[in-house]
Amino acid sequence: MNATNAELFARAQAAIPGGVNSPVRAFRSVGGTPRFLVSARGAYVTDVEGREYVDLVAGWGPAILGHADARVVEAVEDAAGRGLSFGSSTPAETELAELVEARVAPVEQLRLVSTGTEATMSAIRLARGFTGRDLLVKFAGHYHGHSDGLLAEAGSGLATFALPGSAGVPAEIAALTLVVPYNDLDALAAVFAEHGDRIAAVIVEAAAANMGVVPPAPGFNRALVELAHAHGALVISDEVLTGFRVSEAGWWGLEARHEASAYTPDLMTFGKVIGGGMPVAALGGRADIMQRLAPLGPVYQAGTLSGNPVAVAAGVATLRAADASVYASLDAAAVTISEATSAALAAEGVAHRVQRAGNLFSFVFGEELAGAEVRDYATVLRQESWRYAPFFHAMLDQGVSLPPSVFEAWFVTAAHDDGAVARIVAALPAAARAAAAATRPRP
C-alpha cells in the first residue's frame, strides 16, 4: 500500500526542517497537508495517493510548455546519456547564451549559474565591483533570492537603512541595502538625493510577482533607469520569474514594444524558464560590465555545476520550442482562467481585484482594494488574505492545484487546453462560496 500525503509529511518532518526544502511548500499560509507529487504531464500533476490535479503552479514558472514536454525530455535523456557533469565547458552553454542574447537586446554577454539566488547575488557583487560603491536599493515586497543583503525589510518613512529580515543576517550587511516603496519615484529620488554617490545599483523585479502580481506603473522602469544612471548607479532587472514567460523577451520585451516605456537595464537576471525545469539561472548585460567577472576581471564568481550539460539541454530545448504560438496560448489561457475566477468571486459577492502582468496573474481580496490601483507592498498587505485559504482548499478538493499562498502568481502552461481549463472553471463556484463564507480570524 502506498503511503499517504499525511504519512509522508510526518516522515519528512522528522528528516527535513519543517518537512520541506523550500518554505512555501509547507502550506503554512493555507494550512492543511502538503501534497507529495510523484509525476506530472502536460497541465496535470499526480500525488502519491494517485490523485490528479490540474496544475496552476507549473513548477513556479518553468513548465511553460507543460510538464514532461516530449522535446525537453528527449533533450535531457540524450544529454544524460553522454554524461551528467563534466566540470568543463560544453558547446550547449554557448548555444543557450546565444539564444538568450538573440531574444533580449540588453544582454550582450551571459554567465550561467544554477539558481536565481545565485544569479542576483552575483549581479549585485558585479555591480559593486564595477562601480566601486557599496549601497544597494531594493523595493519593499520584491524578492530576489535569499542571500543576506536581500533579506531586508523596509523601515518607516520614505526609506531607511534596512534591518535584517531573517535571523542569521548581520545588521551590518542588511544596512547596506536601502528599501523603498515600489512604484514610488519620489521615494527613490529622495534616496538618491541623500546617498547617490554611494549607491552601486538598484535591483528591481521587472514586474513584481512575489507579493502577488503587482506590475510597474507605466513608465516606472524607464524613469528608474534614468534616475539611477543620472547618479552613476546601475540597474539590475530581475526577470527570474518574468523572463521568457510573459513574452519571448520577458517583461523587458513587452515594454520595449512601446517607445514611451522602453528602457535598457545594465544587468538582468534569469531563472525558471531558462532551465526548462532544471536548475539553470543566469546573469547578463552590457559586455563592459560582464567582462569584470573572473577570469577577465577582478569580480570572482564560480560554480562547479554552472552550465551543467543536462540542465542546459533542458533550457535550450525549452527556449527553442517557446515560439509565438506558445505565448499566444499562454496569454489566452491566462485571460480565460483569470476572468472566470473573477466572475465566480463576483457572483458570490467576494470583493476582489485581478492583478496582471502579461500572462501572470493573482488576486487581492477586500472592498478597499477592489476598486483601486494596487501598486505597492503596503497596499497588498491590507487585503483580506484570510479568504484565500478556504478558496485554495476548495479548489484542491476538486482537483485543481493553486499556489499555496495568496502572495504568489498563478502560472499557466501551453498544455492548458480546453479540457484542463474547463476543469478549472467547473471548480470555481464552490471555491468562491468558500471564500465568501470565510471569516476574519481573531487577533
FILUM-759822 format. One record per residue (C-alpha): z, x, y. Coordinates in steps of 0.001 Angstrom, whole numbers. Example, Ala and Ser with C-alpha at 12.3 -4.5 7.8 and 13.67 -1.06 7.14 Angstrom:
@c3: 7800, c1: 12300, c2: -4500
@c3: 7140, c1: 13670, c2: -1060
//
This chain:
@c3: 0, c1: 0, c2: 0
@c3: -948, c1: 1336, c2: 3437
@c3: 1785, c1: 1953, c2: 5978
@c3: 2131, c1: -479, c2: 8879
@c3: 1862, c1: 410, c2: 12547
@c3: 5632, c1: -18, c2: 12873
@c3: 6326, c1: 2260, c2: 9926
@c3: 4007, c1: 4947, c2: 11248
@c3: 5557, c1: 4730, c2: 14706
@c3: 9036, c1: 5187, c2: 13262
@c3: 7822, c1: 8188, c2: 11292
@c3: 6067, c1: 9623, c2: 14349
@c3: 9181, c1: 9305, c2: 16500
@c3: 11079, c1: 11491, c2: 14052
@c3: 8444, c1: 14227, c2: 14208
@c3: 6936, c1: 13941, c2: 17715
@c3: 8749, c1: 13405, c2: 21052
@c3: 8544, c1: 9683, c2: 21733
@c3: 6243, c1: 9357, c2: 18756
@c3: 3173, c1: 10209, c2: 20842
@c3: 1230, c1: 13201, c2: 22120
@c3: 395, c1: 11554, c2: 25456
@c3: 2933, c1: 9224, c2: 27105
@c3: 850, c1: 6100, c2: 27799
@c3: 196, c1: 5713, c2: 24060
@c3: 3850, c1: 4809, c2: 23520
@c3: 3333, c1: 1289, c2: 25000
@c3: 6412, c1: 1756, c2: 27229
@c3: 4613, c1: -47, c2: 30068
@c3: 3775, c1: -3112, c2: 27984
@c3: 6364, c1: -2987, c2: 25200
@c3: 5783, c1: -3525, c2: 21526
@c3: 4454, c1: -1284, c2: 18773
@c3: 1550, c1: 1087, c2: 19401
@c3: -1476, c1: 681, c2: 17166
@c3: -2317, c1: 3652, c2: 14947
@c3: -6092, c1: 3839, c2: 14789
@c3: -7927, c1: 5199, c2: 11788
@c3: -11586, c1: 4558, c2: 12602
@c3: -13943, c1: 3467, c2: 15348
@c3: -17581, c1: 2470, c2: 15529
@c3: -19620, c1: 1063, c2: 18383
@c3: -17457, c1: -1242, c2: 20504
@c3: -14726, c1: -1572, c2: 17866
@c3: -11655, c1: 299, c2: 16657
@c3: -9654, c1: -319, c2: 13470
@c3: -5936, c1: 257, c2: 12968
@c3: -4049, c1: 1463, c2: 9911
@c3: -3399, c1: -2130, c2: 8825
@c3: -7130, c1: -2793, c2: 8692
@c3: -7300, c1: -4933, c2: 11821
@c3: -10377, c1: -4571, c2: 14007
@c3: -10275, c1: -4784, c2: 17814
@c3: -12936, c1: -4901, c2: 20491
@c3: -12114, c1: -1752, c2: 22436
@c3: -11860, c1: -1536, c2: 26220
@c3: -10240, c1: 1909, c2: 26251
@c3: -13217, c1: 3891, c2: 24911
@c3: -11107, c1: 6994, c2: 24360
@c3: -10156, c1: 6731, c2: 28069
@c3: -13800, c1: 7056, c2: 29018
@c3: -15777, c1: 9490, c2: 26868
@c3: -17170, c1: 6964, c2: 24355
@c3: -19842, c1: 5973, c2: 26841
@c3: -22434, c1: 5399, c2: 24095
@c3: -19944, c1: 3650, c2: 21824
@c3: -17688, c1: 5138, c2: 19174
@c3: -19245, c1: 7350, c2: 16484
@c3: -22710, c1: 7183, c2: 18014
@c3: -25097, c1: 8478, c2: 15358
@c3: -26730, c1: 11028, c2: 17681
@c3: -23407, c1: 12534, c2: 18668
@c3: -22030, c1: 12555, c2: 15131
@c3: -25175, c1: 14258, c2: 13837
@c3: -24966, c1: 16929, c2: 16532
@c3: -21288, c1: 17576, c2: 15733
@c3: -21888, c1: 17744, c2: 11986
@c3: -24775, c1: 20151, c2: 12477
@c3: -22718, c1: 22396, c2: 14774
@c3: -19685, c1: 22312, c2: 12449
@c3: -21869, c1: 23329, c2: 9535
@c3: -22760, c1: 26518, c2: 11401
@c3: -19156, c1: 27448, c2: 12251
@c3: -16208, c1: 25881, c2: 14034
@c3: -15416, c1: 28571, c2: 16595
@c3: -16883, c1: 31987, c2: 17302
@c3: -14916, c1: 33357, c2: 20256
@c3: -18277, c1: 34441, c2: 21647
@c3: -20960, c1: 32957, c2: 23852
@c3: -23373, c1: 30419, c2: 22381
@c3: -26706, c1: 29041, c2: 23626
@c3: -25321, c1: 25489, c2: 23798
@c3: -22815, c1: 26466, c2: 26512
@c3: -25671, c1: 27293, c2: 28868
@c3: -27527, c1: 24143, c2: 27845
@c3: -24556, c1: 21958, c2: 28771
@c3: -24092, c1: 23764, c2: 32091
@c3: -27780, c1: 23280, c2: 32914
@c3: -27594, c1: 19565, c2: 32080
@c3: -24677, c1: 19131, c2: 34495
@c3: -26316, c1: 21181, c2: 37223
@c3: -29510, c1: 19138, c2: 36903
@c3: -27562, c1: 15900, c2: 37416
@c3: -25118, c1: 16948, c2: 40147
@c3: -26669, c1: 18905, c2: 43020
@c3: -23423, c1: 20387, c2: 44455
@c3: -22818, c1: 22143, c2: 41120
@c3: -24697, c1: 25438, c2: 41282
@c3: -22624, c1: 27083, c2: 38552
@c3: -20241, c1: 25699, c2: 35934
@c3: -17318, c1: 27110, c2: 33938
@c3: -16355, c1: 25267, c2: 30741
@c3: -12722, c1: 24693, c2: 29754
@c3: -11054, c1: 22367, c2: 27255
@c3: -9101, c1: 19755, c2: 29252
@c3: -9154, c1: 18008, c2: 32598
@c3: -5774, c1: 19509, c2: 33453
@c3: -7186, c1: 22971, c2: 32815
@c3: -10218, c1: 22197, c2: 34994
@c3: -8232, c1: 21039, c2: 38022
@c3: -5632, c1: 23779, c2: 37633
@c3: -8397, c1: 26397, c2: 37583
@c3: -10222, c1: 24828, c2: 40520
@c3: -7065, c1: 24964, c2: 42635
@c3: -6442, c1: 28606, c2: 41729
@c3: -10046, c1: 29381, c2: 42603
@c3: -9788, c1: 27590, c2: 45960
@c3: -6656, c1: 29549, c2: 46806
@c3: -8251, c1: 32811, c2: 45721
@c3: -11385, c1: 32111, c2: 47752
@c3: -9620, c1: 31062, c2: 50958
@c3: -6559, c1: 33282, c2: 50759
@c3: -4396, c1: 30262, c2: 51572
@c3: -1606, c1: 28605, c2: 49567
@c3: -1214, c1: 24941, c2: 50518
@c3: -2884, c1: 22070, c2: 48685
@c3: -3348, c1: 18494, c2: 49881
@c3: -3469, c1: 15610, c2: 47395
@c3: -3297, c1: 11839, c2: 47726
@c3: -479, c1: 9594, c2: 46568
@c3: -1360, c1: 7890, c2: 43319
@c3: -4127, c1: 10330, c2: 42398
@c3: -3706, c1: 12056, c2: 39051
@c3: -5230, c1: 15466, c2: 38442
@c3: -3522, c1: 16522, c2: 35231
@c3: -10, c1: 17713, c2: 34517
@c3: 48, c1: 21226, c2: 35950
@c3: 3152, c1: 21967, c2: 38029
@c3: 1692, c1: 21804, c2: 41509
@c3: 87, c1: 18411, c2: 40947
@c3: 3108, c1: 16505, c2: 39660
@c3: 4370, c1: 15778, c2: 43144
@c3: 5472, c1: 12535, c2: 44760
@c3: 4988, c1: 11523, c2: 48372
@c3: 7808, c1: 11627, c2: 50890
@c3: 8384, c1: 9408, c2: 53908
@c3: 6165, c1: 9337, c2: 56956
@c3: 2530, c1: 10336, c2: 57077
@c3: 3043, c1: 13381, c2: 54923
@c3: 5817, c1: 15685, c2: 53814
@c3: 6158, c1: 18741, c2: 51680
@c3: 6303, c1: 17254, c2: 48227
@c3: 9275, c1: 17031, c2: 45923
@c3: 8887, c1: 17606, c2: 42187
@c3: 7596, c1: 14531, c2: 40363
@c3: 8752, c1: 15819, c2: 36971
@c3: 11701, c1: 17700, c2: 35582
@c3: 10794, c1: 21307, c2: 34956
@c3: 8743, c1: 21687, c2: 38127
@c3: 10389, c1: 24145, c2: 40553
@c3: 10817, c1: 22729, c2: 44041
@c3: 9213, c1: 25861, c2: 45474
@c3: 5985, c1: 25133, c2: 43573
@c3: 5943, c1: 21439, c2: 44445
@c3: 6458, c1: 22350, c2: 48100
@c3: 3015, c1: 23971, c2: 48152
@c3: 1493, c1: 20500, c2: 47758
@c3: 1257, c1: 18057, c2: 50660
@c3: 907, c1: 14390, c2: 49670
@c3: -759, c1: 11874, c2: 51984
@c3: -1645, c1: 8183, c2: 51580
@c3: -5078, c1: 7567, c2: 50090
@c3: -7846, c1: 6301, c2: 52377
@c3: -5807, c1: 7285, c2: 55445
@c3: -7854, c1: 9687, c2: 57546
@c3: -5287, c1: 9672, c2: 60357
@c3: -2617, c1: 10947, c2: 57957
@c3: -4974, c1: 13628, c2: 56690
@c3: -5859, c1: 14673, c2: 60240
@c3: -2150, c1: 14926, c2: 61083
@c3: -1596, c1: 17249, c2: 58122
@c3: -4460, c1: 19481, c2: 59175
@c3: -3268, c1: 19498, c2: 62780
@c3: 75, c1: 20878, c2: 61649
@c3: -864, c1: 23055, c2: 58663
@c3: -4645, c1: 23534, c2: 58914
@c3: -4726, c1: 27329, c2: 58798
@c3: -2587, c1: 27345, c2: 55631
@c3: -4438, c1: 24687, c2: 53605
@c3: -6663, c1: 26065, c2: 50859
@c3: -8080, c1: 22772, c2: 49646
@c3: -7909, c1: 19012, c2: 49485
@c3: -8141, c1: 17625, c2: 45952
@c3: -9217, c1: 14007, c2: 45578
@c3: -10304, c1: 11683, c2: 42811
@c3: -13882, c1: 10854, c2: 43793
@c3: -12863, c1: 7235, c2: 43207
@c3: -9255, c1: 6720, c2: 42214
@c3: -8821, c1: 5360, c2: 38686
@c3: -5331, c1: 6454, c2: 37657
@c3: -3364, c1: 3899, c2: 39683
@c3: -5689, c1: 1198, c2: 38554
@c3: -9102, c1: 1391, c2: 40183
@c3: -8955, c1: 1961, c2: 43949
@c3: -12300, c1: 3028, c2: 45409
@c3: -12560, c1: 5135, c2: 48547
@c3: -13191, c1: 3257, c2: 51769
@c3: -16837, c1: 3515, c2: 52853
@c3: -17413, c1: 6955, c2: 54332
@c3: -13939, c1: 8222, c2: 53405
@c3: -15102, c1: 11054, c2: 51138
@c3: -17653, c1: 12209, c2: 53678
@c3: -15097, c1: 12208, c2: 56510
@c3: -12598, c1: 14012, c2: 54290
@c3: -15100, c1: 16803, c2: 53620
@c3: -15981, c1: 17136, c2: 57301
@c3: -12320, c1: 17320, c2: 58303
@c3: -11434, c1: 19904, c2: 55667
@c3: -14422, c1: 22081, c2: 56498
@c3: -13576, c1: 21973, c2: 60196
@c3: -10314, c1: 23720, c2: 59294
@c3: -11809, c1: 26196, c2: 56821
@c3: -10454, c1: 24386, c2: 53760
@c3: -12338, c1: 23498, c2: 50601
@c3: -12678, c1: 20096, c2: 48931
@c3: -12208, c1: 19648, c2: 45186
@c3: -13701, c1: 16376, c2: 43984
@c3: -12092, c1: 15334, c2: 40704
@c3: -14641, c1: 13468, c2: 38580
@c3: -12831, c1: 13832, c2: 35273
@c3: -12936, c1: 10038, c2: 34889
@c3: -15923, c1: 9037, c2: 37015
@c3: -18234, c1: 11949, c2: 36219
@c3: -21293, c1: 10819, c2: 34198
@c3: -19628, c1: 7438, c2: 33604
@c3: -20309, c1: 5409, c2: 36735
@c3: -23811, c1: 6890, c2: 37114
@c3: -25944, c1: 9748, c2: 35862
@c3: -24317, c1: 11890, c2: 38574
@c3: -20916, c1: 10217, c2: 38671
@c3: -19342, c1: 8789, c2: 41810
@c3: -20883, c1: 11564, c2: 43906
@c3: -24264, c1: 10333, c2: 42717
@c3: -23546, c1: 6752, c2: 43765
@c3: -22514, c1: 7816, c2: 47252
@c3: -25348, c1: 10334, c2: 47571
@c3: -27812, c1: 7421, c2: 47419
@c3: -26616, c1: 6297, c2: 50847
@c3: -27040, c1: 8708, c2: 53728
@c3: -24015, c1: 7366, c2: 55579
@c3: -21783, c1: 8135, c2: 52604
@c3: -23392, c1: 11328, c2: 51300
@c3: -21195, c1: 14420, c2: 51135
@c3: -21072, c1: 17776, c2: 49391
@c3: -17766, c1: 18886, c2: 47865
@c3: -17196, c1: 22599, c2: 47356
@c3: -15844, c1: 22285, c2: 43832
@c3: -15975, c1: 19487, c2: 41259
@c3: -14098, c1: 18928, c2: 38023
@c3: -15308, c1: 17050, c2: 34967
@c3: -13914, c1: 15853, c2: 31655
@c3: -14129, c1: 12864, c2: 29285
@c3: -17871, c1: 12052, c2: 29126
@c3: -18909, c1: 15700, c2: 29443
@c3: -17400, c1: 16255, c2: 25980
@c3: -18536, c1: 13028, c2: 24372
@c3: -15099, c1: 12518, c2: 22817
@c3: -14421, c1: 16175, c2: 22043
@c3: -12140, c1: 18448, c2: 24129
@c3: -14513, c1: 19709, c2: 26818
@c3: -13961, c1: 19830, c2: 30571
@c3: -15403, c1: 21913, c2: 33379
@c3: -15174, c1: 23053, c2: 36964
@c3: -18249, c1: 23750, c2: 39011
@c3: -19540, c1: 24072, c2: 42527
@c3: -21024, c1: 26470, c2: 45048
@c3: -22193, c1: 29695, c2: 43456
@c3: -20450, c1: 31909, c2: 46022
@c3: -17136, c1: 30258, c2: 45199
@c3: -17655, c1: 30137, c2: 41438
@c3: -18521, c1: 33829, c2: 41387
@c3: -14999, c1: 34651, c2: 42468
@c3: -13960, c1: 33831, c2: 38905
@c3: -13467, c1: 36688, c2: 36442
@c3: -15347, c1: 38670, c2: 35261
@c3: -17262, c1: 38742, c2: 38579
@c3: -14288, c1: 38215, c2: 40866
@c3: -10518, c1: 38541, c2: 41128
@c3: -9556, c1: 34944, c2: 40126
@c3: -8598, c1: 35034, c2: 36469
@c3: -9330, c1: 32182, c2: 34093
@c3: -9905, c1: 32345, c2: 30347
@c3: -9708, c1: 30254, c2: 27182
@c3: -10259, c1: 31064, c2: 23528
@c3: -11675, c1: 27595, c2: 22840
@c3: -13584, c1: 27222, c2: 26116
@c3: -17169, c1: 26348, c2: 25245
@c3: -16266, c1: 25614, c2: 21621
@c3: -19615, c1: 25117, c2: 19843
@c3: -18679, c1: 21892, c2: 18051
@c3: -17239, c1: 20298, c2: 21186
@c3: -20155, c1: 21423, c2: 23343
@c3: -22593, c1: 19914, c2: 20834
@c3: -20969, c1: 16522, c2: 21363
@c3: -21248, c1: 16903, c2: 25126
@c3: -24904, c1: 17919, c2: 25063
@c3: -25815, c1: 15036, c2: 22748
@c3: -23924, c1: 12544, c2: 24912
@c3: -25467, c1: 13616, c2: 28212
@c3: -28952, c1: 13709, c2: 26704
@c3: -28546, c1: 10165, c2: 25376
@c3: -26908, c1: 8748, c2: 28536
@c3: -30088, c1: 7642, c2: 30300
@c3: -30792, c1: 4935, c2: 32852
@c3: -30768, c1: 2205, c2: 30214
@c3: -27234, c1: 3209, c2: 29156
@c3: -25931, c1: 2944, c2: 32716
@c3: -27659, c1: -417, c2: 33193
@c3: -25942, c1: -1653, c2: 30024
@c3: -22541, c1: -375, c2: 31168
@c3: -22902, c1: -1984, c2: 34579
@c3: -23944, c1: -5333, c2: 33121
@c3: -21107, c1: -5433, c2: 30598
@c3: -18555, c1: -4456, c2: 33247
@c3: -19685, c1: -7249, c2: 35561
@c3: -19657, c1: -9881, c2: 32800
@c3: -16207, c1: -8931, c2: 31465
@c3: -14530, c1: -8488, c2: 34849
@c3: -15937, c1: -11764, c2: 36195
@c3: -14957, c1: -13655, c2: 33057
@c3: -11433, c1: -12218, c2: 33231
@c3: -11130, c1: -13160, c2: 36887
@c3: -12352, c1: -16702, c2: 36175
@c3: -9846, c1: -17144, c2: 33345
@c3: -6969, c1: -15946, c2: 35511
@c3: -8047, c1: -18186, c2: 38383
@c3: -8245, c1: -21188, c2: 36078
@c3: -4563, c1: -20704, c2: 35248
@c3: -3566, c1: -20183, c2: 38860
@c3: -2812, c1: -16462, c2: 38485
@c3: -3323, c1: -14809, c2: 41866
@c3: -5149, c1: -11518, c2: 41386
@c3: -7828, c1: -9202, c2: 42662
@c3: -10561, c1: -7375, c2: 40749
@c3: -10728, c1: -3694, c2: 41646
@c3: -14079, c1: -1974, c2: 41016
@c3: -15589, c1: 1488, c2: 41230
@c3: -19025, c1: 1311, c2: 39675
@c3: -18560, c1: 142, c2: 36088
@c3: -14838, c1: 983, c2: 36129
@c3: -12575, c1: -1950, c2: 36919
@c3: -8975, c1: -3124, c2: 36780
@c3: -6818, c1: -5938, c2: 38137
@c3: -3893, c1: -6266, c2: 40521
@c3: -1668, c1: -9347, c2: 40392
@c3: 70, c1: -11359, c2: 43118
@c3: -655, c1: -13529, c2: 46167
@c3: -36, c1: -10659, c2: 48576
@c3: -2778, c1: -8523, c2: 47066
@c3: -5238, c1: -11215, c2: 46037
@c3: -6826, c1: -11655, c2: 49435
@c3: -6506, c1: -8199, c2: 50944
@c3: -8141, c1: -4819, c2: 50561
@c3: -6203, c1: -2611, c2: 48149
@c3: -6716, c1: 905, c2: 49425
@c3: -3597, c1: 2930, c2: 48603
@c3: -874, c1: 3546, c2: 46040
@c3: 1910, c1: 1881, c2: 48011
@c3: -69, c1: -1364, c2: 48025
@c3: -808, c1: -1125, c2: 44301
@c3: 2898, c1: -770, c2: 43575
@c3: 3668, c1: -4079, c2: 45331
@c3: 1749, c1: -6103, c2: 42743
@c3: 3276, c1: -8416, c2: 40121
@c3: 2792, c1: -5819, c2: 37410
@c3: 5076, c1: -7767, c2: 35059
@c3: 2269, c1: -10243, c2: 34421
@c3: 197, c1: -7606, c2: 32647
@c3: 2322, c1: -7059, c2: 29514
@c3: 2040, c1: -10654, c2: 28231
@c3: -1640, c1: -10667, c2: 29146
@c3: -2136, c1: -7403, c2: 27250
@c3: -341, c1: -8596, c2: 24112
@c3: -2150, c1: -11935, c2: 24069
@c3: -5455, c1: -10059, c2: 24094
@c3: -4235, c1: -7637, c2: 21431
@c3: -3119, c1: -10516, c2: 19208
@c3: -6655, c1: -11910, c2: 19441
@c3: -8302, c1: -8614, c2: 18567
@c3: -9044, c1: -7079, c2: 21968
@c3: -7594, c1: -3654, c2: 22811
@c3: -6935, c1: -3115, c2: 26524
@c3: -5428, c1: -72, c2: 28256
@c3: -1634, c1: -320, c2: 27673
@c3: -820, c1: -129, c2: 31393
@c3: -1803, c1: -2136, c2: 34455
@c3: -2330, c1: 1199, c2: 36218
@c3: -5316, c1: 2211, c2: 34088
@c3: -9019, c1: 1450, c2: 34328
@c3: -10880, c1: -675, c2: 31781
@c3: -13811, c1: 1072, c2: 30101
@c3: -16900, c1: -487, c2: 28564
@c3: -19494, c1: 1259, c2: 26402
@c3: -23207, c1: 871, c2: 25818
@c3: -22275, c1: -651, c2: 22449
@c3: -20577, c1: -3665, c2: 24059
@c3: -23318, c1: -6083, c2: 23046
@c3: -23345, c1: -9864, c2: 23366
@c3: -21176, c1: -10271, c2: 20275
@c3: -18472, c1: -7889, c2: 21494
@c3: -18459, c1: -9420, c2: 24971
@c3: -18235, c1: -12922, c2: 23508
@c3: -15129, c1: -11946, c2: 21539
@c3: -13501, c1: -10645, c2: 24707
@c3: -14395, c1: -13765, c2: 26682
@c3: -13060, c1: -16033, c2: 23920
@c3: -9677, c1: -14286, c2: 24070
@c3: -9233, c1: -14609, c2: 27827
@c3: -7944, c1: -18192, c2: 28259
@c3: -4871, c1: -17641, c2: 26068
@c3: -4174, c1: -14307, c2: 27771
@c3: -4475, c1: -15877, c2: 31208
@c3: -1994, c1: -18572, c2: 30177
@c3: 416, c1: -15866, c2: 29043
@c3: 105, c1: -14122, c2: 32412
@c3: 668, c1: -17417, c2: 34224
@c3: 3814, c1: -18130, c2: 32204
@c3: 5303, c1: -14676, c2: 32816
@c3: 8484, c1: -14472, c2: 34856
@c3: 9674, c1: -11665, c2: 37076
@c3: 12262, c1: -9532, c2: 35230
@c3: 15747, c1: -9427, c2: 36627
@c3: 16650, c1: -6275, c2: 38595
//
